[in-house]
Amino acid sequence: MFGFGKRKPTVAPTAPAVATGTGILDAYCMKKPGPQQVLDIFRGEWSSAMPSASGLETTPGPAGLFEDPRVTWAVSQCGGVIGRRILELGPLEGGHSHMLEKAGADEVLAIEANVRSFLKCLCVKEIFGLSKVHFLLGDCVAFMDQDAGGWDMVFASGILYHMKEPARFLSLLPRMAPRIFLWTHYFDESIIRGTPALEHKFGKVEEATIGGFRYQFVEQSYKESLGWSGFCGGSAETSLWLTRDSILGLLGHLGYRTIEVSFETPDHPNGPAFCVYAAATSAA
């Protein structure tokens, strides 16, 4: 299903949310209670499709994030998550959180900064009765700055390329956990500059240093995507994309000894992307 990342739609839908009126009485639901009515609160704003066996519908809901092979791969890379404590950064709509609980995680603490995405996560938690997942609203970097760490794994899908300081974000991960999973877009000069639909969103390649490691990045602008009520990108009008070599090189510099790459999609419509699993030792 990789025509869509975790957090940014290929085409911004125009369908309205369920409540289109302006009066207070428009906020009432007079249908028979059920999970579909809950999902319809955000009709036209969903990025995720619900599990195929659920019979529930979301619009536009193009991404199969409740049945995502990238999560299955991440779980296999770390030797399973049964009994483990996972810090999930950027859960979006709870699809991956749902999968991690079903895979046996003992605890999933999921931090989401987008208010509407957070509310969708709470809807998903209620509908599917998630008991091991706890959602927090706020900035994950602010959380990591204060948290003592001790997690078994950090799971961060679709968040790195929305950061204003992606290198600093990566630099905080080793204190959080010995294992990490990333799915992210990255900047590739030849691909981005050769794609008219993408090229106008990116600035020039720049360089900076963090902890003695020199890396490359490019500023990216969301442009027209900001006009969609279901927007689920970063908290500013722009973000910084790291190059592929910068991401992998910085992880190695930070002490991750095992680094595996999978699901690489250089031709992703929103820009080159890949999955990265990294561990501080050779053990799962």
Secondary structure as GFF3:
##gff-version 3
##sequence-region A 1 284
A	DSSP	three_ten_helix	24	27	.	.	.	ID=ss1
A	DSSP	alpha_helix	35	39	.	.	.	ID=ss2
A	DSSP	three_ten_helix	40	42	.	.	.	ID=ss3
A	DSSP	beta_strand	46	48	.	.	.	ID=ss4
A	DSSP	three_ten_helix	52	54	.	.	.	ID=ss5
A	DSSP	beta_strand	60	63	.	.	.	ID=ss6
A	DSSP	alpha_helix	69	77	.	.	.	ID=ss7
A	DSSP	beta_strand	85	89	.	.	.	ID=ss8
A	DSSP	alpha_helix	95	102	.	.	.	ID=ss9
A	DSSP	beta_strand	107	112	.	.	.	ID=ss10
A	DSSP	alpha_helix	115	128	.	.	.	ID=ss11
A	DSSP	beta_strand	133	137	.	.	.	ID=ss12
A	DSSP	alpha_helix	140	146	.	.	.	ID=ss13
A	DSSP	beta_strand	153	157	.	.	.	ID=ss14
A	DSSP	three_ten_helix	160	162	.	.	.	ID=ss15
A	DSSP	alpha_helix	166	176	.	.	.	ID=ss16
A	DSSP	beta_strand	179	185	.	.	.	ID=ss17
A	DSSP	alpha_helix	189	193	.	.	.	ID=ss18
A	DSSP	alpha_helix	196	199	.	.	.	ID=ss19
A	DSSP	beta_strand	206	210	.	.	.	ID=ss20
A	DSSP	beta_strand	213	221	.	.	.	ID=ss21
A	DSSP	three_ten_helix	223	227	.	.	.	ID=ss22
A	DSSP	beta_strand	238	242	.	.	.	ID=ss23
A	DSSP	alpha_helix	244	253	.	.	.	ID=ss24
A	DSSP	beta_strand	258	265	.	.	.	ID=ss25
A	DSSP	beta_strand	273	279	.	.	.	ID=ss26
###
